[in-house]
Amino acid sequence: MIVRKAEGRKRAWLIGLAVAVVAIAGLIFMPSTSSGGTALAGPGDTDSDGVPDAIDNCVFDPNPGQEDTDGAGLGDACDPDDDGDG
C-alpha cells in the first residue's frame, strides 16, 4: 500500500513537471507578430514563419497559419494534395 502511494505521487509529480515544461516552452517559442504583422522566427524555426520546427506542419515552407485543409497533418504549403481528393 505504501509503495503504491509513493508511485502515485511520483507519477503525479512527473506529470506536473511535464505540464510545466510544455507551458514554459510555449511561452518561449510562441510566435510573435510584433514586427508589423509578420511573425518573427525563433530558435529551431527552419522556414522562419514564426512556428517552431517541433510543432510546424511544414518545416521547410513558410506557413505561419499552419493551414491543413485535408487534415492529413501536412501543411497546405507543402502538401501536394492539400484538398485530400487523391
Distance bins in CASP14 RR format, pairs under 12 A and 6 or more apart:
PFRMAT RR
TARGET T0000
AUTHOR 0000-0000-0000
RMODE 2
METHOD distances of the structure
MODEL  1
1 7 0 0 0 0 0 1 0 0 0 0 0
1 8 0 0 0 0 0 1 0 0 0 0 0
2 8 0 0 0 0 0 1 0 0 0 0 0
2 9 0 0 0 0 0 1 0 0 0 0 0
3 9 0 0 0 0 0 1 0 0 0 0 0
3 10 0 0 0 0 0 1 0 0 0 0 0
4 10 0 0 0 0 0 1 0 0 0 0 0
4 11 0 0 0 0 0 1 0 0 0 0 0
5 11 0 0 0 0 0 1 0 0 0 0 0
5 12 0 0 0 0 0 1 0 0 0 0 0
6 12 0 0 0 0 0 1 0 0 0 0 0
6 13 0 0 0 0 0 1 0 0 0 0 0
7 13 0 0 0 0 0 1 0 0 0 0 0
7 14 0 0 0 0 0 1 0 0 0 0 0
8 14 0 0 0 0 1 0 0 0 0 0 0
8 15 0 0 0 0 1 0 0 0 0 0 0
9 15 0 0 0 0 0 1 0 0 0 0 0
9 16 0 0 0 0 0 1 0 0 0 0 0
10 16 0 0 0 0 0 1 0 0 0 0 0
10 17 0 0 0 0 0 1 0 0 0 0 0
11 17 0 0 0 0 0 1 0 0 0 0 0
11 18 0 0 0 0 0 1 0 0 0 0 0
12 18 0 0 0 0 0 1 0 0 0 0 0
12 19 0 0 0 0 0 1 0 0 0 0 0
13 19 0 0 0 0 0 1 0 0 0 0 0
13 20 0 0 0 0 0 1 0 0 0 0 0
14 20 0 0 0 0 0 1 0 0 0 0 0
14 21 0 0 0 0 0 1 0 0 0 0 0
15 21 0 0 0 0 0 1 0 0 0 0 0
15 22 0 0 0 0 0 1 0 0 0 0 0
16 22 0 0 0 0 1 0 0 0 0 0 0
16 23 0 0 0 0 1 0 0 0 0 0 0
16 24 0 0 0 0 0 1 0 0 0 0 0
17 23 0 0 0 0 0 1 0 0 0 0 0
17 24 0 0 0 0 0 1 0 0 0 0 0
18 24 0 0 0 0 0 1 0 0 0 0 0
18 25 0 0 0 0 0 1 0 0 0 0 0
19 25 0 0 0 0 0 1 0 0 0 0 0
19 26 0 0 0 0 0 1 0 0 0 0 0
20 26 0 0 0 0 0 1 0 0 0 0 0
20 27 0 0 0 0 0 1 0 0 0 0 0
21 27 0 0 0 0 0 1 0 0 0 0 0
21 28 0 0 0 0 0 1 0 0 0 0 0
22 28 0 0 0 0 0 1 0 0 0 0 0
22 29 0 0 0 0 0 1 0 0 0 0 0
22 54 0 0 0 0 0 1 0 0 0 0 0
22 55 0 0 0 0 0 1 0 0 0 0 0
23 29 0 0 0 0 0 1 0 0 0 0 0
23 30 0 0 0 0 0 1 0 0 0 0 0
24 30 0 0 0 0 0 1 0 0 0 0 0
25 43 0 0 0 0 0 1 0 0 0 0 0
25 44 0 0 0 0 0 1 0 0 0 0 0
25 52 0 0 0 0 1 0 0 0 0 0 0
25 54 0 0 0 0 1 0 0 0 0 0 0
25 55 0 0 0 0 1 0 0 0 0 0 0
26 32 0 0 0 0 0 1 0 0 0 0 0
26 42 0 0 0 0 0 1 0 0 0 0 0
26 51 0 0 0 0 0 1 0 0 0 0 0
26 52 0 0 0 0 1 0 0 0 0 0 0
26 54 0 0 0 0 0 1 0 0 0 0 0
26 55 0 0 0 0 1 0 0 0 0 0 0
27 52 0 0 0 0 0 1 0 0 0 0 0
28 42 0 0 0 0 1 0 0 0 0 0 0
28 43 0 0 0 0 1 0 0 0 0 0 0
28 44 0 0 0 0 0 1 0 0 0 0 0
28 52 0 0 0 0 1 0 0 0 0 0 0
28 54 0 0 0 0 0 1 0 0 0 0 0
29 39 0 0 0 0 0 1 0 0 0 0 0
29 40 0 0 0 0 0 1 0 0 0 0 0
29 41 0 0 0 0 0 1 0 0 0 0 0
29 42 1 0 0 1 0 0 0 0 0 0 0
29 43 1 0 0 1 0 0 0 0 0 0 0
29 44 0 0 0 0 1 0 0 0 0 0 0
29 45 0 0 0 0 1 0 0 0 0 0 0
29 50 0 0 0 0 1 0 0 0 0 0 0
29 51 0 0 0 0 1 0 0 0 0 0 0
29 52 1 0 1 0 0 0 0 0 0 0 0
29 53 0 0 0 0 1 0 0 0 0 0 0
29 54 1 0 0 1 0 0 0 0 0 0 0
29 55 0 0 0 0 1 0 0 0 0 0 0
29 56 0 0 0 0 0 1 0 0 0 0 0
30 39 0 0 0 0 0 1 0 0 0 0 0
30 40 0 0 0 0 0 1 0 0 0 0 0
30 42 0 0 0 0 1 0 0 0 0 0 0
30 45 0 0 0 0 0 1 0 0 0 0 0
30 50 0 0 0 0 1 0 0 0 0 0 0
30 51 0 0 0 0 1 0 0 0 0 0 0
30 52 0 0 0 0 1 0 0 0 0 0 0
30 55 0 0 0 0 0 1 0 0 0 0 0
31 37 0 0 0 0 0 1 0 0 0 0 0
31 38 0 0 0 0 0 1 0 0 0 0 0
31 39 1 0 1 0 0 0 0 0 0 0 0
31 40 1 0 0 1 0 0 0 0 0 0 0
31 41 0 0 0 0 1 0 0 0 0 0 0
31 42 0 0 0 0 1 0 0 0 0 0 0
31 45 0 0 0 0 1 0 0 0 0 0 0
31 48 0 0 0 0 0 1 0 0 0 0 0
31 49 0 0 0 0 1 0 0 0 0 0 0
31 50 1 0 1 0 0 0 0 0 0 0 0
31 51 1 0 1 0 0 0 0 0 0 0 0
31 52 0 0 0 0 1 0 0 0 0 0 0
31 55 0 0 0 0 0 1 0 0 0 0 0
31 56 0 0 0 0 0 1 0 0 0 0 0
31 62 0 0 0 0 0 1 0 0 0 0 0
31 63 0 0 0 0 0 1 0 0 0 0 0
31 64 1 0 0 1 0 0 0 0 0 0 0
31 65 0 0 0 0 1 0 0 0 0 0 0
31 66 0 0 0 0 1 0 0 0 0 0 0
32 38 0 0 0 0 1 0 0 0 0 0 0
32 39 1 0 0 1 0 0 0 0 0 0 0
32 40 1 0 1 0 0 0 0 0 0 0 0
32 41 0 0 0 0 1 0 0 0 0 0 0
32 42 0 0 0 0 1 0 0 0 0 0 0
32 45 0 0 0 0 0 1 0 0 0 0 0
32 49 0 0 0 0 0 1 0 0 0 0 0
32 50 1 0 0 1 0 0 0 0 0 0 0
32 51 0 0 0 0 0 1 0 0 0 0 0
32 52 0 0 0 0 0 1 0 0 0 0 0
32 64 0 0 0 0 0 1 0 0 0 0 0
33 39 1 0 1 0 0 0 0 0 0 0 0
33 40 1 0 0 1 0 0 0 0 0 0 0
33 49 0 0 0 0 0 1 0 0 0 0 0
33 50 0 0 0 0 1 0 0 0 0 0 0
33 51 0 0 0 0 0 1 0 0 0 0 0
33 64 0 0 0 0 1 0 0 0 0 0 0
33 65 0 0 0 0 0 1 0 0 0 0 0
34 40 1 0 0 1 0 0 0 0 0 0 0
34 50 0 0 0 0 0 1 0 0 0 0 0
35 41 0 0 0 0 0 1 0 0 0 0 0
35 48 0 0 0 0 0 1 0 0 0 0 0
35 50 0 0 0 0 0 1 0 0 0 0 0
37 50 0 0 0 0 0 1 0 0 0 0 0
37 64 0 0 0 0 1 0 0 0 0 0 0
38 48 0 0 0 0 1 0 0 0 0 0 0
38 49 0 0 0 0 1 0 0 0 0 0 0
38 50 0 0 0 0 1 0 0 0 0 0 0
38 62 0 0 0 0 0 1 0 0 0 0 0
38 64 0 0 0 0 1 0 0 0 0 0 0
39 45 0 0 0 0 1 0 0 0 0 0 0
39 47 0 0 0 0 0 1 0 0 0 0 0
39 48 0 0 0 0 1 0 0 0 0 0 0
39 49 1 0 1 0 0 0 0 0 0 0 0
39 50 1 1 0 0 0 0 0 0 0 0 0
39 51 1 0 0 1 0 0 0 0 0 0 0
39 52 0 0 0 0 0 1 0 0 0 0 0
39 56 0 0 0 0 0 1 0 0 0 0 0
39 62 0 0 0 0 1 0 0 0 0 0 0
39 63 0 0 0 0 0 1 0 0 0 0 0
39 64 1 0 1 0 0 0 0 0 0 0 0
39 65 0 0 0 0 1 0 0 0 0 0 0
39 66 0 0 0 0 0 1 0 0 0 0 0
40 48 0 0 0 0 1 0 0 0 0 0 0
40 49 0 0 0 0 1 0 0 0 0 0 0
40 50 1 0 0 1 0 0 0 0 0 0 0
40 51 0 0 0 0 0 1 0 0 0 0 0
40 52 0 0 0 0 0 1 0 0 0 0 0
40 64 0 0 0 0 0 1 0 0 0 0 0
41 47 0 0 0 0 1 0 0 0 0 0 0
41 48 1 1 0 0 0 0 0 0 0 0 0
41 49 1 0 0 1 0 0 0 0 0 0 0
41 50 1 0 1 0 0 0 0 0 0 0 0
41 51 0 0 0 0 1 0 0 0 0 0 0
41 52 0 0 0 0 1 0 0 0 0 0 0
41 53 0 0 0 0 0 1 0 0 0 0 0
41 56 0 0 0 0 0 1 0 0 0 0 0
41 62 0 0 0 0 1 0 0 0 0 0 0
41 64 0 0 0 0 0 1 0 0 0 0 0
42 48 0 0 0 0 1 0 0 0 0 0 0
42 49 0 0 0 0 1 0 0 0 0 0 0
42 50 1 0 0 1 0 0 0 0 0 0 0
42 51 0 0 0 0 1 0 0 0 0 0 0
42 52 1 0 0 1 0 0 0 0 0 0 0
42 53 0 0 0 0 1 0 0 0 0 0 0
42 54 0 0 0 0 0 1 0 0 0 0 0
42 56 0 0 0 0 0 1 0 0 0 0 0
43 50 0 0 0 0 0 1 0 0 0 0 0
43 51 0 0 0 0 0 1 0 0 0 0 0
43 52 1 0 0 1 0 0 0 0 0 0 0
43 53 0 0 0 0 1 0 0 0 0 0 0
43 54 0 0 0 0 0 1 0 0 0 0 0
44 50 0 0 0 0 1 0 0 0 0 0 0
44 51 0 0 0 0 1 0 0 0 0 0 0
44 52 1 0 1 0 0 0 0 0 0 0 0
44 53 1 0 1 0 0 0 0 0 0 0 0
44 54 1 0 0 1 0 0 0 0 0 0 0
44 55 0 0 0 0 0 1 0 0 0 0 0
44 56 0 0 0 0 1 0 0 0 0 0 0
44 59 0 0 0 0 1 0 0 0 0 0 0
45 51 1 0 0 1 0 0 0 0 0 0 0
45 52 1 0 1 0 0 0 0 0 0 0 0
45 53 1 0 0 1 0 0 0 0 0 0 0
45 54 0 0 0 0 1 0 0 0 0 0 0
45 55 0 0 0 0 0 1 0 0 0 0 0
45 56 1 0 0 1 0 0 0 0 0 0 0
45 58 0 0 0 0 0 1 0 0 0 0 0
45 59 0 0 0 0 1 0 0 0 0 0 0
45 60 0 0 0 0 0 1 0 0 0 0 0
45 62 0 0 0 0 1 0 0 0 0 0 0
45 63 0 0 0 0 0 1 0 0 0 0 0
45 64 0 0 0 0 0 1 0 0 0 0 0
46 52 0 0 0 0 1 0 0 0 0 0 0
46 53 1 0 1 0 0 0 0 0 0 0 0
46 54 0 0 0 0 0 1 0 0 0 0 0
46 56 1 0 0 1 0 0 0 0 0 0 0
46 58 0 0 0 0 1 0 0 0 0 0 0
46 59 1 0 1 0 0 0 0 0 0 0 0
46 60 1 0 0 1 0 0 0 0 0 0 0
46 61 0 0 0 0 1 0 0 0 0 0 0
46 62 0 0 0 0 1 0 0 0 0 0 0
46 63 0 0 0 0 0 1 0 0 0 0 0
46 78 0 0 0 0 0 1 0 0 0 0 0
47 53 0 0 0 0 1 0 0 0 0 0 0
47 56 1 0 0 1 0 0 0 0 0 0 0
47 57 0 0 0 0 0 1 0 0 0 0 0
47 58 1 0 0 1 0 0 0 0 0 0 0
47 59 1 0 0 1 0 0 0 0 0 0 0
47 60 1 0 1 0 0 0 0 0 0 0 0
47 61 1 0 1 0 0 0 0 0 0 0 0
47 62 1 0 1 0 0 0 0 0 0 0 0
47 63 1 0 0 1 0 0 0 0 0 0 0
47 64 0 0 0 0 1 0 0 0 0 0 0
47 65 0 0 0 0 0 1 0 0 0 0 0
47 66 0 0 0 0 0 1 0 0 0 0 0
47 75 0 0 0 0 0 1 0 0 0 0 0
47 77 0 0 0 0 1 0 0 0 0 0 0
47 78 0 0 0 0 1 0 0 0 0 0 0
48 56 0 0 0 0 0 1 0 0 0 0 0
48 59 0 0 0 0 0 1 0 0 0 0 0
48 60 0 0 0 0 0 1 0 0 0 0 0
48 61 0 0 0 0 0 1 0 0 0 0 0
48 62 1 0 0 1 0 0 0 0 0 0 0
48 63 0 0 0 0 0 1 0 0 0 0 0
48 64 0 0 0 0 1 0 0 0 0 0 0
49 55 0 0 0 0 0 1 0 0 0 0 0
49 56 1 0 0 1 0 0 0 0 0 0 0
49 57 0 0 0 0 0 1 0 0 0 0 0
49 58 0 0 0 0 1 0 0 0 0 0 0
49 59 0 0 0 0 1 0 0 0 0 0 0
49 60 0 0 0 0 0 1 0 0 0 0 0
49 61 0 0 0 0 1 0 0 0 0 0 0
49 62 1 1 0 0 0 0 0 0 0 0 0
49 63 1 0 1 0 0 0 0 0 0 0 0
49 64 1 0 1 0 0 0 0 0 0 0 0
49 65 1 0 0 1 0 0 0 0 0 0 0
49 66 0 0 0 0 1 0 0 0 0 0 0
49 67 0 0 0 0 0 1 0 0 0 0 0
49 75 0 0 0 0 0 1 0 0 0 0 0
49 77 0 0 0 0 1 0 0 0 0 0 0
49 78 0 0 0 0 0 1 0 0 0 0 0
50 56 0 0 0 0 1 0 0 0 0 0 0
50 59 0 0 0 0 0 1 0 0 0 0 0
50 62 0 0 0 0 1 0 0 0 0 0 0
50 63 0 0 0 0 1 0 0 0 0 0 0
50 64 1 0 1 0 0 0 0 0 0 0 0
50 65 0 0 0 0 1 0 0 0 0 0 0
50 66 0 0 0 0 0 1 0 0 0 0 0
51 57 0 0 0 0 1 0 0 0 0 0 0
51 58 0 0 0 0 1 0 0 0 0 0 0
51 59 0 0 0 0 1 0 0 0 0 0 0
51 61 0 0 0 0 0 1 0 0 0 0 0
51 62 0 0 0 0 1 0 0 0 0 0 0
51 63 1 0 0 1 0 0 0 0 0 0 0
51 64 1 0 0 1 0 0 0 0 0 0 0
51 65 1 0 0 1 0 0 0 0 0 0 0
51 66 1 0 0 1 0 0 0 0 0 0 0
51 67 0 0 0 0 0 1 0 0 0 0 0
51 75 0 0 0 0 0 1 0 0 0 0 0
51 77 0 0 0 0 0 1 0 0 0 0 0
52 59 0 0 0 0 1 0 0 0 0 0 0
52 64 0 0 0 0 0 1 0 0 0 0 0
52 66 0 0 0 0 0 1 0 0 0 0 0
53 59 1 0 1 0 0 0 0 0 0 0 0
53 60 0 0 0 0 1 0 0 0 0 0 0
55 65 0 0 0 0 0 1 0 0 0 0 0
55 66 0 0 0 0 1 0 0 0 0 0 0
55 73 0 0 0 0 0 1 0 0 0 0 0
55 75 0 0 0 0 0 1 0 0 0 0 0
56 62 0 0 0 0 1 0 0 0 0 0 0
56 63 1 0 0 1 0 0 0 0 0 0 0
56 64 0 0 0 0 1 0 0 0 0 0 0
56 65 0 0 0 0 0 1 0 0 0 0 0
56 66 1 0 0 1 0 0 0 0 0 0 0
56 68 0 0 0 0 0 1 0 0 0 0 0
56 73 0 0 0 0 0 1 0 0 0 0 0
56 74 0 0 0 0 0 1 0 0 0 0 0
56 75 0 0 0 0 1 0 0 0 0 0 0
56 77 0 0 0 0 0 1 0 0 0 0 0
56 78 0 0 0 0 0 1 0 0 0 0 0
57 63 1 0 0 1 0 0 0 0 0 0 0
57 64 0 0 0 0 0 1 0 0 0 0 0
57 65 0 0 0 0 1 0 0 0 0 0 0
57 66 1 0 1 0 0 0 0 0 0 0 0
57 67 0 0 0 0 1 0 0 0 0 0 0
57 68 1 0 1 0 0 0 0 0 0 0 0
57 69 0 0 0 0 0 1 0 0 0 0 0
57 70 0 0 0 0 0 1 0 0 0 0 0
57 71 0 0 0 0 1 0 0 0 0 0 0
57 72 0 0 0 0 1 0 0 0 0 0 0
57 73 1 0 1 0 0 0 0 0 0 0 0
57 74 1 0 0 1 0 0 0 0 0 0 0
57 75 1 0 1 0 0 0 0 0 0 0 0
57 76 0 0 0 0 1 0 0 0 0 0 0
57 77 0 0 0 0 1 0 0 0 0 0 0
57 78 0 0 0 0 1 0 0 0 0 0 0
57 79 0 0 0 0 1 0 0 0 0 0 0
57 82 0 0 0 0 0 1 0 0 0 0 0
58 64 0 0 0 0 0 1 0 0 0 0 0
58 65 0 0 0 0 1 0 0 0 0 0 0
58 66 1 0 0 1 0 0 0 0 0 0 0
58 67 0 0 0 0 1 0 0 0 0 0 0
58 68 0 0 0 0 1 0 0 0 0 0 0
58 72 0 0 0 0 0 1 0 0 0 0 0
58 73 0 0 0 0 1 0 0 0 0 0 0
58 74 1 0 0 1 0 0 0 0 0 0 0
58 75 1 0 1 0 0 0 0 0 0 0 0
58 76 1 0 0 1 0 0 0 0 0 0 0
58 77 1 0 1 0 0 0 0 0 0 0 0
58 78 1 0 1 0 0 0 0 0 0 0 0
58 79 1 0 0 1 0 0 0 0 0 0 0
58 80 0 0 0 0 0 1 0 0 0 0 0
58 82 0 0 0 0 0 1 0 0 0 0 0
59 66 0 0 0 0 0 1 0 0 0 0 0
59 74 0 0 0 0 0 1 0 0 0 0 0
59 75 0 0 0 0 1 0 0 0 0 0 0
59 77 0 0 0 0 0 1 0 0 0 0 0
59 78 0 0 0 0 1 0 0 0 0 0 0
60 74 0 0 0 0 0 1 0 0 0 0 0
60 75 0 0 0 0 0 1 0 0 0 0 0
60 77 0 0 0 0 1 0 0 0 0 0 0
60 78 1 0 0 1 0 0 0 0 0 0 0
61 67 0 0 0 0 0 1 0 0 0 0 0
61 74 0 0 0 0 0 1 0 0 0 0 0
61 75 0 0 0 0 1 0 0 0 0 0 0
61 76 0 0 0 0 1 0 0 0 0 0 0
61 77 1 0 1 0 0 0 0 0 0 0 0
61 78 1 0 1 0 0 0 0 0 0 0 0
61 79 0 0 0 0 1 0 0 0 0 0 0
61 80 0 0 0 0 0 1 0 0 0 0 0
61 82 0 0 0 0 0 1 0 0 0 0 0
62 75 0 0 0 0 0 1 0 0 0 0 0
62 76 0 0 0 0 0 1 0 0 0 0 0
62 77 1 0 0 1 0 0 0 0 0 0 0
62 78 0 0 0 0 1 0 0 0 0 0 0
63 69 0 0 0 0 0 1 0 0 0 0 0
63 73 0 0 0 0 0 1 0 0 0 0 0
63 74 0 0 0 0 0 1 0 0 0 0 0
63 75 1 0 1 0 0 0 0 0 0 0 0
63 76 1 0 0 1 0 0 0 0 0 0 0
63 77 1 1 0 0 0 0 0 0 0 0 0
63 78 1 0 0 1 0 0 0 0 0 0 0
63 79 0 0 0 0 1 0 0 0 0 0 0
63 82 0 0 0 0 0 1 0 0 0 0 0
64 75 0 0 0 0 0 1 0 0 0 0 0
64 77 0 0 0 0 1 0 0 0 0 0 0
65 75 0 0 0 0 1 0 0 0 0 0 0
65 76 0 0 0 0 1 0 0 0 0 0 0
65 77 0 0 0 0 1 0 0 0 0 0 0
66 73 0 0 0 0 1 0 0 0 0 0 0
66 74 0 0 0 0 0 1 0 0 0 0 0
66 75 1 0 0 1 0 0 0 0 0 0 0
66 76 0 0 0 0 1 0 0 0 0 0 0
66 77 0 0 0 0 1 0 0 0 0 0 0
66 78 0 0 0 0 0 1 0 0 0 0 0
66 79 0 0 0 0 0 1 0 0 0 0 0
67 73 0 0 0 0 0 1 0 0 0 0 0
67 74 0 0 0 0 0 1 0 0 0 0 0
67 75 1 0 0 1 0 0 0 0 0 0 0
67 76 1 0 1 0 0 0 0 0 0 0 0
67 77 1 0 0 1 0 0 0 0 0 0 0
67 78 0 0 0 0 0 1 0 0 0 0 0
67 79 0 0 0 0 1 0 0 0 0 0 0
67 82 0 0 0 0 1 0 0 0 0 0 0
67 83 0 0 0 0 0 1 0 0 0 0 0
68 74 1 0 0 1 0 0 0 0 0 0 0
68 75 1 0 1 0 0 0 0 0 0 0 0
68 76 1 0 0 1 0 0 0 0 0 0 0
68 77 0 0 0 0 1 0 0 0 0 0 0
68 78 0 0 0 0 0 1 0 0 0 0 0
68 79 1 0 0 1 0 0 0 0 0 0 0
68 81 0 0 0 0 0 1 0 0 0 0 0
68 82 1 0 0 1 0 0 0 0 0 0 0
68 83 0 0 0 0 0 1 0 0 0 0 0
68 84 0 0 0 0 0 1 0 0 0 0 0
69 75 0 0 0 0 1 0 0 0 0 0 0
69 76 1 0 1 0 0 0 0 0 0 0 0
69 77 0 0 0 0 0 1 0 0 0 0 0
69 79 1 0 0 1 0 0 0 0 0 0 0
69 81 0 0 0 0 1 0 0 0 0 0 0
69 82 1 0 1 0 0 0 0 0 0 0 0
69 83 1 0 1 0 0 0 0 0 0 0 0
69 84 1 0 0 1 0 0 0 0 0 0 0
69 85 0 0 0 0 0 1 0 0 0 0 0
70 76 0 0 0 0 1 0 0 0 0 0 0
70 79 1 0 0 1 0 0 0 0 0 0 0
70 80 0 0 0 0 0 1 0 0 0 0 0
70 81 1 0 0 1 0 0 0 0 0 0 0
70 82 1 0 1 0 0 0 0 0 0 0 0
70 83 1 0 1 0 0 0 0 0 0 0 0
70 84 1 1 0 0 0 0 0 0 0 0 0
70 85 0 0 0 0 1 0 0 0 0 0 0
70 86 0 0 0 0 1 0 0 0 0 0 0
71 79 0 0 0 0 1 0 0 0 0 0 0
71 81 0 0 0 0 0 1 0 0 0 0 0
71 82 0 0 0 0 1 0 0 0 0 0 0
71 83 0 0 0 0 0 1 0 0 0 0 0
71 84 0 0 0 0 1 0 0 0 0 0 0
72 78 0 0 0 0 0 1 0 0 0 0 0
72 79 1 0 0 1 0 0 0 0 0 0 0
72 80 0 0 0 0 0 1 0 0 0 0 0
72 81 1 0 0 1 0 0 0 0 0 0 0
72 82 0 0 0 0 1 0 0 0 0 0 0
72 83 0 0 0 0 0 1 0 0 0 0 0
72 84 1 0 0 1 0 0 0 0 0 0 0
72 85 0 0 0 0 0 1 0 0 0 0 0
72 86 0 0 0 0 0 1 0 0 0 0 0
73 79 0 0 0 0 1 0 0 0 0 0 0
73 81 0 0 0 0 0 1 0 0 0 0 0
73 82 0 0 0 0 0 1 0 0 0 0 0
73 84 0 0 0 0 0 1 0 0 0 0 0
74 80 0 0 0 0 1 0 0 0 0 0 0
74 81 0 0 0 0 1 0 0 0 0 0 0
74 82 0 0 0 0 1 0 0 0 0 0 0
74 84 0 0 0 0 0 1 0 0 0 0 0
75 81 0 0 0 0 0 1 0 0 0 0 0
75 82 1 0 0 1 0 0 0 0 0 0 0
75 83 0 0 0 0 0 1 0 0 0 0 0
75 84 0 0 0 0 0 1 0 0 0 0 0
76 82 1 0 1 0 0 0 0 0 0 0 0
76 83 0 0 0 0 1 0 0 0 0 0 0
76 84 0 0 0 0 0 1 0 0 0 0 0
79 85 0 0 0 0 0 1 0 0 0 0 0
79 86 0 0 0 0 0 1 0 0 0 0 0
80 86 0 0 0 0 1 0 0 0 0 0 0
END
